[in-house]
Amino acid sequence: MPTPILGLRTAIYKVGDMQKAKAWYSQAFDAQPYFEAEPYIGFNVAGYELGLMLDDAPGAPKTSNVLTYWGVDDIDDAVKSFLALGATEDEAPVNVGGEVMVASVKDPWGNVIGLIYNPESKLP
């Protein structure tokens, strides 16, 4: 019997410096951690968990085959905000159909952060 999937709960980014990452993500997502115990720092971002974990192989390349998109109201402003904090552009904003726009940036540790503007997406 299959286990019912309840939906996404947590996006985790592995970082080499937990304290620097905590400061960076606090600014980037305008949120403070609600939980902190090595090797994990948890943020509540609009009801979703953003987690930071200590990267045990910080020199290893990061994979980009799985991408989590964080919803934004303005894709261009969101990308500019992340870039101003030291992120680098991964994928420039692009229309993927209708009014839906996606983009992605890389944090200072090489993690890909997806951003999406989708006025049709409604949360349950």
N, CA, C and O atoms as CSV, one atom per row, in Angstrom:
chain,resi,resn,atom,element,x,y,z
A,1,MET,N,N,0.851,-1.175,0.000
A,1,MET,CA,C,0.000,0.000,0.000
A,1,MET,C,C,0.899,1.241,0.000
A,1,MET,O,O,1.771,1.352,0.861
A,2,PRO,N,N,0.713,2.176,-0.940
A,2,PRO,CA,C,1.566,3.361,-0.996
A,2,PRO,C,C,1.300,4.317,0.174
A,2,PRO,O,O,0.189,4.403,0.697
A,3,THR,N,N,2.342,5.015,0.555
A,3,THR,CA,C,2.226,6.020,1.593
A,3,THR,C,C,1.735,7.319,0.966
A,3,THR,O,O,2.306,7.755,-0.034
A,4,PRO,N,N,0.698,7.954,1.512
A,4,PRO,CA,C,0.229,9.211,0.924
A,4,PRO,C,C,1.266,10.310,1.125
A,4,PRO,O,O,1.832,10.469,2.207
A,5,ILE,N,N,1.496,11.049,0.069
A,5,ILE,CA,C,2.419,12.184,0.139
A,5,ILE,C,C,1.642,13.387,0.645
A,5,ILE,O,O,0.572,13.705,0.128
A,6,LEU,N,N,2.176,14.048,1.647
A,6,LEU,CA,C,1.486,15.174,2.268
A,6,LEU,C,C,1.898,16.523,1.695
A,6,LEU,O,O,1.353,17.554,2.090
A,7,GLY,N,N,2.844,16.530,0.778
A,7,GLY,CA,C,3.303,17.794,0.192
A,7,GLY,C,C,4.695,18.141,0.683
A,7,GLY,O,O,5.225,17.518,1.603
A,8,LEU,N,N,5.263,19.129,0.063
A,8,LEU,CA,C,6.618,19.550,0.427
A,8,LEU,C,C,6.647,20.132,1.825
A,8,LEU,O,O,5.714,20.815,2.248
A,9,ARG,N,N,7.709,19.859,2.526
A,9,ARG,CA,C,7.845,20.354,3.895
A,9,ARG,C,C,9.110,21.183,4.105
A,9,ARG,O,O,9.070,22.219,4.768
A,10,THR,N,N,10.241,20.728,3.538
A,10,THR,CA,C,11.522,21.334,3.859
A,10,THR,C,C,12.431,21.400,2.642
A,10,THR,O,O,12.519,20.446,1.869
A,11,ALA,N,N,13.102,22.526,2.477
A,11,ALA,CA,C,14.187,22.661,1.502
A,11,ALA,C,C,15.455,22.871,2.313
A,11,ALA,O,O,15.521,23.775,3.147
A,12,ILE,N,N,16.459,22.043,2.073
A,12,ILE,CA,C,17.699,22.121,2.849
A,12,ILE,C,C,18.847,22.515,1.928
A,12,ILE,O,O,18.991,21.994,0.823
A,13,TYR,N,N,19.659,23.451,2.415
A,13,TYR,CA,C,20.844,23.907,1.698
A,13,TYR,C,C,22.054,23.598,2.560
A,13,TYR,O,O,22.102,23.971,3.732
A,14,LYS,N,N,23.033,22.915,1.978
A,14,LYS,CA,C,24.266,22.585,2.699
A,14,LYS,C,C,25.263,23.720,2.523
A,14,LYS,O,O,25.471,24.225,1.420
A,15,VAL,N,N,25.871,24.107,3.633
A,15,VAL,CA,C,26.781,25.257,3.643
A,15,VAL,C,C,28.048,24.921,4.416
A,15,VAL,O,O,28.039,24.058,5.294
A,16,GLY,N,N,29.130,25.601,4.088
A,16,GLY,CA,C,30.406,25.357,4.748
A,16,GLY,C,C,30.598,26.141,6.031
A,16,GLY,O,O,31.416,25.759,6.868
A,17,ASP,N,N,29.860,27.233,6.204
A,17,ASP,CA,C,29.991,28.077,7.394
A,17,ASP,C,C,28.588,28.391,7.896
A,17,ASP,O,O,27.895,29.240,7.336
A,18,MET,N,N,28.181,27.712,8.939
A,18,MET,CA,C,26.810,27.836,9.442
A,18,MET,C,C,26.472,29.257,9.901
A,18,MET,O,O,25.375,29.745,9.627
A,19,GLN,N,N,27.378,29.913,10.580
A,19,GLN,CA,C,27.059,31.242,11.104
A,19,GLN,C,C,26.970,32.289,9.981
A,19,GLN,O,O,26.083,33.142,9.994
A,20,LYS,N,N,27.881,32.217,9.026
A,20,LYS,CA,C,27.792,33.141,7.884
A,20,LYS,C,C,26.532,32.856,7.078
A,20,LYS,O,O,25.855,33.783,6.633
A,21,ALA,N,N,26.215,31.583,6.889
A,21,ALA,CA,C,25.013,31.215,6.142
A,21,ALA,C,C,23.755,31.655,6.881
A,21,ALA,O,O,22.795,32.106,6.256
A,22,LYS,N,N,23.752,31.529,8.207
A,22,LYS,CA,C,22.599,31.978,8.983
A,22,LYS,C,C,22.369,33.466,8.763
A,22,LYS,O,O,21.233,33.895,8.561
A,23,ALA,N,N,23.423,34.247,8.799
A,23,ALA,CA,C,23.295,35.692,8.579
A,23,ALA,C,C,22.831,35.983,7.151
A,23,ALA,O,O,21.962,36.830,6.943
A,24,TRP,N,N,23.408,35.284,6.165
A,24,TRP,CA,C,23.062,35.524,4.766
A,24,TRP,C,C,21.605,35.157,4.487
A,24,TRP,O,O,20.872,35.941,3.884
A,25,TYR,N,N,21.184,33.971,4.922
A,25,TYR,CA,C,19.809,33.536,4.680
A,25,TYR,C,C,18.805,34.363,5.471
A,25,TYR,O,O,17.685,34.576,5.008
A,26,SER,N,N,19.187,34.832,6.657
A,26,SER,CA,C,18.294,35.713,7.416
A,26,SER,C,C,17.986,36.973,6.620
A,26,SER,O,O,16.842,37.425,6.578
A,27,GLN,N,N,19.013,37.536,5.989
A,27,GLN,CA,C,18.818,38.720,5.150
A,27,GLN,C,C,18.079,38.383,3.868
A,27,GLN,O,O,17.122,39.067,3.504
A,28,ALA,N,N,18.510,37.343,3.186
A,28,ALA,CA,C,17.954,36.999,1.879
A,28,ALA,C,C,16.466,36.659,1.955
A,28,ALA,O,O,15.707,37.006,1.051
A,29,PHE,N,N,16.046,35.990,3.013
A,29,PHE,CA,C,14.654,35.570,3.147
A,29,PHE,C,C,13.887,36.402,4.170
A,29,PHE,O,O,12.728,36.107,4.463
A,30,ASP,N,N,14.518,37.434,4.713
A,30,ASP,CA,C,13.886,38.318,5.693
A,30,ASP,C,C,13.209,37.506,6.804
A,30,ASP,O,O,12.042,37.716,7.133
A,31,ALA,N,N,13.982,36.577,7.365
A,31,ALA,CA,C,13.465,35.699,8.417
A,31,ALA,C,C,14.594,35.352,9.374
A,31,ALA,O,O,15.760,35.284,8.984
A,32,GLN,N,N,14.235,35.137,10.616
A,32,GLN,CA,C,15.203,34.708,11.613
A,32,GLN,C,C,14.977,33.226,11.922
A,32,GLN,O,O,13.845,32.747,11.846
A,33,PRO,N,N,16.034,32.503,12.268
A,33,PRO,CA,C,15.853,31.078,12.591
A,33,PRO,C,C,14.938,30.895,13.797
A,33,PRO,O,O,14.965,31.681,14.744
A,34,TYR,N,N,14.137,29.852,13.743
A,34,TYR,CA,C,13.321,29.493,14.899
A,34,TYR,C,C,13.945,28.308,15.640
A,34,TYR,O,O,13.567,28.003,16.771
A,35,PHE,N,N,14.909,27.645,14.986
A,35,PHE,CA,C,15.555,26.473,15.575
A,35,PHE,C,C,17.022,26.483,15.193
A,35,PHE,O,O,17.379,26.735,14.042
A,36,GLU,N,N,17.876,26.203,16.184
A,36,GLU,CA,C,19.312,26.170,15.904
A,36,GLU,C,C,19.985,25.177,16.834
A,36,GLU,O,O,20.053,25.392,18.044
A,37,ALA,N,N,20.479,24.093,16.263
A,37,ALA,CA,C,21.243,23.093,17.002
A,37,ALA,C,C,22.140,22.399,15.996
A,37,ALA,O,O,21.650,21.772,15.057
A,38,GLU,N,N,23.452,22.503,16.179
A,38,GLU,CA,C,24.373,21.886,15.224
A,38,GLU,C,C,23.962,20.448,14.967
A,38,GLU,O,O,23.679,19.721,15.919
A,39,PRO,N,N,23.919,20.024,13.751
A,39,PRO,CA,C,24.363,20.714,12.547
A,39,PRO,C,C,23.203,21.283,11.719
A,39,PRO,O,O,23.250,21.212,10.491
A,40,TYR,N,N,22.165,21.847,12.353
A,40,TYR,CA,C,20.980,22.287,11.615
A,40,TYR,C,C,20.483,23.627,12.123
A,40,TYR,O,O,20.449,23.878,13.328
A,41,ILE,N,N,20.098,24.488,11.183
A,41,ILE,CA,C,19.435,25.749,11.502
A,41,ILE,C,C,18.157,25.782,10.679
A,41,ILE,O,O,18.199,25.603,9.462
A,42,GLY,N,N,17.018,26.011,11.334
A,42,GLY,CA,C,15.727,26.005,10.656
A,42,GLY,C,C,15.075,27.375,10.634
A,42,GLY,O,O,15.057,28.084,11.640
A,43,PHE,N,N,14.540,27.738,9.481
A,43,PHE,CA,C,13.785,28.976,9.294
A,43,PHE,C,C,12.359,28.603,8.885
A,43,PHE,O,O,12.152,27.617,8.178
A,44,ASN,N,N,11.391,29.381,9.325
A,44,ASN,CA,C,10.027,29.253,8.839
A,44,ASN,C,C,9.830,30.375,7.832
A,44,ASN,O,O,9.814,31.551,8.197
A,45,VAL,N,N,9.680,30.007,6.559
A,45,VAL,CA,C,9.502,30.994,5.496
A,45,VAL,C,C,8.094,30.809,4.937
A,45,VAL,O,O,7.844,29.916,4.128
A,46,ALA,N,N,7.192,31.659,5.377
A,46,ALA,CA,C,5.795,31.625,4.931
A,46,ALA,C,C,5.169,30.241,5.124
A,46,ALA,O,O,4.399,29.776,4.283
A,47,GLY,N,N,5.507,29.592,6.234
A,47,GLY,CA,C,4.933,28.295,6.546
A,47,GLY,C,C,5.719,27.106,6.016
A,47,GLY,O,O,5.312,25.961,6.214
A,48,TYR,N,N,6.838,27.359,5.345
A,48,TYR,CA,C,7.669,26.292,4.808
A,48,TYR,C,C,9.024,26.316,5.503
A,48,TYR,O,O,9.515,27.371,5.906
A,49,GLU,N,N,9.615,25.142,5.634
A,49,GLU,CA,C,10.899,25.011,6.308
A,49,GLU,C,C,12.053,25.228,5.339
A,49,GLU,O,O,12.144,24.565,4.306
A,50,LEU,N,N,12.918,26.150,5.679
A,50,LEU,CA,C,14.193,26.312,4.993
A,50,LEU,C,C,15.242,25.891,6.000
A,50,LEU,O,O,15.353,26.485,7.073
A,51,GLY,N,N,16.012,24.873,5.662
A,51,GLY,CA,C,17.006,24.363,6.586
A,51,GLY,C,C,18.415,24.547,6.073
A,51,GLY,O,O,18.671,24.443,4.874
A,52,LEU,N,N,19.318,24.819,6.979
A,52,LEU,CA,C,20.746,24.867,6.671
A,52,LEU,C,C,21.405,23.715,7.398
A,52,LEU,O,O,21.168,23.491,8.585
A,53,MET,N,N,22.233,22.988,6.671
A,53,MET,CA,C,22.990,21.894,7.274
A,53,MET,C,C,24.455,22.072,6.934
A,53,MET,O,O,24.801,22.565,5.861
A,54,LEU,N,N,25.308,21.669,7.852
A,54,LEU,CA,C,26.739,21.761,7.640
A,54,LEU,C,C,27.146,20.811,6.519
A,54,LEU,O,O,26.813,19.626,6.545
A,55,ASP,N,N,27.855,21.333,5.551
A,55,ASP,CA,C,28.312,20.560,4.397
A,55,ASP,C,C,29.575,19.818,4.786
A,55,ASP,O,O,30.591,20.438,5.100
A,56,ASP,N,N,29.518,18.492,4.768
A,56,ASP,CA,C,30.690,17.696,5.139
A,56,ASP,C,C,31.702,17.578,4.005
A,56,ASP,O,O,32.793,17.043,4.203
A,57,ALA,N,N,31.351,18.074,2.814
A,57,ALA,CA,C,32.273,18.079,1.670
A,57,ALA,C,C,32.107,19.408,0.925
A,57,ALA,O,O,31.626,19.430,-0.208
A,58,PRO,N,N,32.509,20.520,1.568
A,58,PRO,CA,C,32.234,21.838,0.980
A,58,PRO,C,C,32.890,22.081,-0.373
A,58,PRO,O,O,32.448,22.969,-1.103
A,59,GLY,N,N,33.909,21.340,-0.732
A,59,GLY,CA,C,34.559,21.528,-2.019
A,59,GLY,C,C,33.898,20.763,-3.154
A,59,GLY,O,O,34.190,21.004,-4.325
A,60,ALA,N,N,33.008,19.839,-2.809
A,60,ALA,CA,C,32.353,19.019,-3.827
A,60,ALA,C,C,31.350,19.861,-4.609
A,60,ALA,O,O,30.708,20.746,-4.044
A,61,PRO,N,N,31.214,19.589,-5.904
A,61,PRO,CA,C,30.250,20.351,-6.699
A,61,PRO,C,C,28.818,20.082,-6.230
A,61,PRO,O,O,28.488,18.974,-5.808
A,62,LYS,N,N,27.978,21.113,-6.310
A,62,LYS,CA,C,26.567,20.988,-5.936
A,62,LYS,C,C,25.793,20.492,-7.155
A,62,LYS,O,O,26.136,20.811,-8.294
A,63,THR,N,N,24.770,19.727,-6.907
A,63,THR,CA,C,23.939,19.240,-8.000
A,63,THR,C,C,22.836,20.251,-8.303
A,63,THR,O,O,22.371,20.959,-7.409
A,64,SER,N,N,22.428,20.314,-9.548
A,64,SER,CA,C,21.323,21.210,-9.900
A,64,SER,C,C,20.206,20.427,-10.581
A,64,SER,O,O,19.397,21.001,-11.310
A,65,ASN,N,N,20.160,19.107,-10.344
A,65,ASN,CA,C,19.123,18.315,-10.982
A,65,ASN,C,C,17.799,18.346,-10.235
A,65,ASN,O,O,16.788,17.896,-10.774
A,66,VAL,N,N,17.771,18.858,-9.022
A,66,VAL,CA,C,16.536,19.072,-8.278
A,66,VAL,C,C,16.514,20.543,-7.897
A,66,VAL,O,O,17.483,21.066,-7.348
A,67,LEU,N,N,15.413,21.201,-8.189
A,67,LEU,CA,C,15.328,22.641,-7.948
A,67,LEU,C,C,14.067,22.959,-7.170
A,67,LEU,O,O,12.974,22.534,-7.546
A,68,THR,N,N,14.216,23.702,-6.088
A,68,THR,CA,C,13.092,24.165,-5.300
A,68,THR,C,C,12.846,25.622,-5.663
A,68,THR,O,O,13.776,26.429,-5.657
A,69,TYR,N,N,11.617,25.958,-5.973
A,69,TYR,CA,C,11.264,27.342,-6.311
A,69,TYR,C,C,10.540,27.985,-5.137
A,69,TYR,O,O,9.564,27.443,-4.617
A,70,TRP,N,N,11.034,29.146,-4.731
A,70,TRP,CA,C,10.397,29.952,-3.698
A,70,TRP,C,C,9.554,31.009,-4.390
A,70,TRP,O,O,10.044,31.716,-5.270
A,71,GLY,N,N,8.291,31.125,-4.000
A,71,GLY,CA,C,7.374,32.079,-4.612
A,71,GLY,C,C,7.742,33.514,-4.291
A,71,GLY,O,O,8.130,33.830,-3.167
A,72,VAL,N,N,7.618,34.378,-5.285
A,72,VAL,CA,C,7.884,35.805,-5.120
A,72,VAL,C,C,6.792,36.603,-5.838
A,72,VAL,O,O,6.125,36.089,-6.736
A,73,ASP,N,N,6.619,37.857,-5.433
A,73,ASP,CA,C,5.645,38.732,-6.074
A,73,ASP,C,C,6.210,39.427,-7.304
A,73,ASP,O,O,5.462,39.795,-8.210
A,74,ASP,N,N,7.525,39.610,-7.338
A,74,ASP,CA,C,8.168,40.289,-8.470
A,74,ASP,C,C,9.505,39.596,-8.729
A,74,ASP,O,O,10.440,39.721,-7.938
A,75,ILE,N,N,9.588,38.877,-9.823
A,75,ILE,CA,C,10.777,38.063,-10.104
A,75,ILE,C,C,12.023,38.914,-10.286
A,75,ILE,O,O,13.089,38.560,-9.784
A,76,ASP,N,N,11.904,40.041,-11.004
A,76,ASP,CA,C,13.076,40.887,-11.237
A,76,ASP,C,C,13.601,41.491,-9.939
A,76,ASP,O,O,14.808,41.502,-9.701
A,77,ASP,N,N,12.695,41.995,-9.098
A,77,ASP,CA,C,13.119,42.559,-7.813
A,77,ASP,C,C,13.748,41.501,-6.915
A,77,ASP,O,O,14.735,41.771,-6.231
A,78,ALA,N,N,13.180,40.294,-6.916
A,78,ALA,CA,C,13.717,39.225,-6.081
A,78,ALA,C,C,15.129,38.849,-6.518
A,78,ALA,O,O,16.016,38.684,-5.680
A,79,VAL,N,N,15.340,38.712,-7.823
A,79,VAL,CA,C,16.678,38.378,-8.322
A,79,VAL,C,C,17.656,39.481,-7.945
A,79,VAL,O,O,18.752,39.192,-7.466
A,80,LYS,N,N,17.283,40.734,-8.151
A,80,LYS,CA,C,18.163,41.868,-7.807
A,80,LYS,C,C,18.521,41.849,-6.328
A,80,LYS,O,O,19.664,42.120,-5.958
A,81,SER,N,N,17.549,41.529,-5.486
A,81,SER,CA,C,17.788,41.493,-4.041
A,81,SER,C,C,18.812,40.421,-3.679
A,81,SER,O,O,19.724,40.676,-2.893
A,82,PHE,N,N,18.668,39.226,-4.245
A,82,PHE,CA,C,19.623,38.158,-3.974
A,82,PHE,C,C,21.011,38.506,-4.501
A,82,PHE,O,O,22.011,38.265,-3.825
A,83,LEU,N,N,21.075,39.076,-5.713
A,83,LEU,CA,C,22.371,39.448,-6.281
A,83,LEU,C,C,23.059,40.512,-5.426
A,83,LEU,O,O,24.280,40.481,-5.268
A,84,ALA,N,N,22.293,41.447,-4.874
A,84,ALA,CA,C,22.853,42.500,-4.021
A,84,ALA,C,C,23.466,41.919,-2.745
A,84,ALA,O,O,24.355,42.525,-2.148
A,85,LEU,N,N,22.988,40.745,-2.331
A,85,LEU,CA,C,23.517,40.097,-1.126
A,85,LEU,C,C,24.700,39.181,-1.422
A,85,LEU,O,O,25.247,38.559,-0.511
A,86,GLY,N,N,25.096,39.094,-2.688
A,86,GLY,CA,C,26.261,38.279,-3.027
A,86,GLY,C,C,25.950,36.979,-3.741
A,86,GLY,O,O,26.860,36.200,-4.025
A,87,ALA,N,N,24.675,36.728,-4.038
A,87,ALA,CA,C,24.342,35.561,-4.849
A,87,ALA,C,C,24.823,35.821,-6.270
A,87,ALA,O,O,25.081,36.965,-6.645
A,88,THR,N,N,24.943,34.763,-7.052
A,88,THR,CA,C,25.291,34.906,-8.460
A,88,THR,C,C,24.137,34.375,-9.299
A,88,THR,O,O,23.394,33.488,-8.879
A,89,GLU,N,N,24.006,34.942,-10.500
A,89,GLU,CA,C,22.916,34.514,-11.371
A,89,GLU,C,C,23.169,33.094,-11.877
A,89,GLU,O,O,24.268,32.769,-12.326
A,90,ASP,N,N,22.148,32.267,-11.796
A,90,ASP,CA,C,22.209,30.916,-12.341
A,90,ASP,C,C,21.380,30.866,-13.619
A,90,ASP,O,O,21.861,30.412,-14.657
A,91,GLU,N,N,20.148,31.327,-13.546
A,91,GLU,CA,C,19.267,31.412,-14.706
A,91,GLU,C,C,18.514,32.731,-14.626
A,91,GLU,O,O,17.802,32.992,-13.656
A,92,ALA,N,N,18.674,33.555,-15.642
A,92,ALA,CA,C,17.983,34.842,-15.708
A,92,ALA,C,C,16.470,34.603,-15.763
A,92,ALA,O,O,16.026,33.540,-16.197
A,93,PRO,N,N,15.675,35.592,-15.322
A,93,PRO,CA,C,14.224,35.435,-15.389
A,93,PRO,C,C,13.763,35.098,-16.805
A,93,PRO,O,O,14.195,35.705,-17.785
A,94,VAL,N,N,12.869,34.107,-16.878
A,94,VAL,CA,C,12.340,33.662,-18.164
A,94,VAL,C,C,10.862,33.324,-17.994
A,94,VAL,O,O,10.450,32.785,-16.967
A,95,ASN,N,N,10.083,33.644,-19.004
A,95,ASN,CA,C,8.669,33.302,-19.018
A,95,ASN,C,C,8.545,31.853,-19.451
A,95,ASN,O,O,9.082,31.464,-20.488
A,96,VAL,N,N,7.834,31.044,-18.654
A,96,VAL,CA,C,7.673,29.630,-18.980
A,96,VAL,C,C,6.240,29.304,-19.390
A,96,VAL,O,O,5.849,28.138,-19.448
A,97,GLY,N,N,5.465,30.345,-19.672
A,97,GLY,CA,C,4.090,30.166,-20.117
A,97,GLY,C,C,3.127,31.027,-19.334
A,97,GLY,O,O,3.227,31.138,-18.112
A,98,GLY,N,N,2.191,31.637,-20.046
A,98,GLY,CA,C,1.241,32.527,-19.378
A,98,GLY,C,C,1.979,33.651,-18.694
A,98,GLY,O,O,2.838,34.294,-19.297
A,99,GLU,N,N,1.649,33.892,-17.438
A,99,GLU,CA,C,2.337,34.927,-16.663
A,99,GLU,C,C,3.438,34.357,-15.775
A,99,GLU,O,O,4.070,35.100,-15.024
A,100,VAL,N,N,3.674,33.059,-15.850
A,100,VAL,CA,C,4.627,32.398,-14.950
A,100,VAL,C,C,6.061,32.701,-15.374
A,100,VAL,O,O,6.449,32.496,-16.524
A,101,MET,N,N,6.835,33.195,-14.408
A,101,MET,CA,C,8.243,33.529,-14.615
A,101,MET,C,C,9.074,32.755,-13.592
A,101,MET,O,O,8.687,32.631,-12.431
A,102,VAL,N,N,10.224,32.235,-14.040
A,102,VAL,CA,C,11.144,31.567,-13.133
A,102,VAL,C,C,12.550,32.125,-13.330
A,102,VAL,O,O,12.884,32.655,-14.390
A,103,ALA,N,N,13.354,31.996,-12.297
A,103,ALA,CA,C,14.763,32.388,-12.325
A,103,ALA,C,C,15.449,31.593,-11.227
A,103,ALA,O,O,14.791,30.997,-10.374
A,104,SER,N,N,16.772,31.588,-11.254
A,104,SER,CA,C,17.502,30.967,-10.152
A,104,SER,C,C,18.820,31.686,-9.938
A,104,SER,O,O,19.411,32.248,-10.860
A,105,VAL,N,N,19.258,31.648,-8.695
A,105,VAL,CA,C,20.530,32.241,-8.282
A,105,VAL,C,C,21.292,31.185,-7.498
A,105,VAL,O,O,20.725,30.177,-7.078
A,106,LYS,N,N,22.584,31.427,-7.305
A,106,LYS,CA,C,23.387,30.550,-6.448
A,106,LYS,C,C,23.817,31.339,-5.225
A,106,LYS,O,O,24.289,32.470,-5.332
A,107,ASP,N,N,23.647,30.724,-4.059
A,107,ASP,CA,C,24.092,31.364,-2.830
A,107,ASP,C,C,25.627,31.332,-2.782
A,107,ASP,O,O,26.249,30.721,-3.651
A,108,PRO,N,N,26.247,31.976,-1.786
A,108,PRO,CA,C,27.706,31.987,-1.719
A,108,PRO,C,C,28.356,30.608,-1.565
A,108,PRO,O,O,29.570,30.482,-1.721
A,109,TRP,N,N,27.562,29.571,-1.259
A,109,TRP,CA,C,28.088,28.220,-1.088
A,109,TRP,C,C,27.798,27.340,-2.307
A,109,TRP,O,O,28.085,26.143,-2.291
A,110,GLY,N,N,27.232,27.927,-3.354
A,110,GLY,CA,C,26.986,27.203,-4.594
A,110,GLY,C,C,25.639,26.514,-4.697
A,110,GLY,O,O,25.377,25.819,-5.678
A,111,ASN,N,N,24.777,26.694,-3.699
A,111,ASN,CA,C,23.437,26.107,-3.748
A,111,ASN,C,C,22.550,26.903,-4.698
A,111,ASN,O,O,22.594,28.133,-4.710
A,112,VAL,N,N,21.749,26.203,-5.490
A,112,VAL,CA,C,20.818,26.862,-6.406
A,112,VAL,C,C,19.519,27.154,-5.668
A,112,VAL,O,O,18.923,26.266,-5.059
A,113,ILE,N,N,19.084,28.419,-5.732
A,113,ILE,CA,C,17.823,28.856,-5.136
A,113,ILE,C,C,16.907,29.274,-6.281
A,113,ILE,O,O,17.180,30.250,-6.980
A,114,GLY,N,N,15.822,28.531,-6.467
A,114,GLY,CA,C,14.864,28.851,-7.510
A,114,GLY,C,C,13.859,29.882,-7.026
A,114,GLY,O,O,13.460,29.879,-5.862
A,115,LEU,N,N,13.456,30.763,-7.930
A,115,LEU,CA,C,12.455,31.785,-7.641
A,115,LEU,C,C,11.366,31.683,-8.703
A,115,LEU,O,O,11.661,31.484,-9.882
A,116,ILE,N,N,10.107,31.820,-8.288
A,116,ILE,CA,C,9.006,31.719,-9.238
A,116,ILE,C,C,7.939,32.754,-8.937
A,116,ILE,O,O,7.557,32.975,-7.787
A,117,TYR,N,N,7.473,33.377,-10.003
A,117,TYR,CA,C,6.285,34.225,-9.932
A,117,TYR,C,C,5.196,33.469,-10.677
A,117,TYR,O,O,5.303,33.244,-11.883
A,118,ASN,N,N,4.154,33.079,-9.964
A,118,ASN,CA,C,3.048,32.342,-10.570
A,118,ASN,C,C,1.744,32.824,-9.949
A,118,ASN,O,O,1.353,32.344,-8.885
A,119,PRO,N,N,1.068,33.768,-10.598
A,119,PRO,CA,C,-0.161,34.312,-10.023
A,119,PRO,C,C,-1.299,33.294,-9.956
A,119,PRO,O,O,-2.293,33.531,-9.269
A,120,GLU,N,N,-1.171,32.175,-10.650
A,120,GLU,CA,C,-2.218,31.150,-10.646
A,120,GLU,C,C,-2.045,30.142,-9.520
A,120,GLU,O,O,-2.978,29.398,-9.216
A,121,SER,N,N,-0.880,30.102,-8.900
A,121,SER,CA,C,-0.600,29.111,-7.861
A,121,SER,C,C,-1.271,29.535,-6.565
A,121,SER,O,O,-1.024,30.623,-6.046
A,122,LYS,N,N,-2.115,28.668,-6.058
A,122,LYS,CA,C,-2.817,28.917,-4.790
A,122,LYS,C,C,-2.453,27.807,-3.804
A,122,LYS,O,O,-2.513,26.623,-4.134
A,123,LEU,N,N,-2.081,28.200,-2.612
A,123,LEU,CA,C,-1.731,27.213,-1.595
A,123,LEU,C,C,-2.994,26.622,-0.992
A,123,LEU,O,O,-4.021,27.295,-0.904
A,124,PRO,N,N,-2.917,25.344,-0.572
A,124,PRO,CA,C,-4.101,24.712,0.032
A,124,PRO,C,C,-4.464,25.344,1.363
A,124,PRO,O,O,-5.432,24.929,2.000
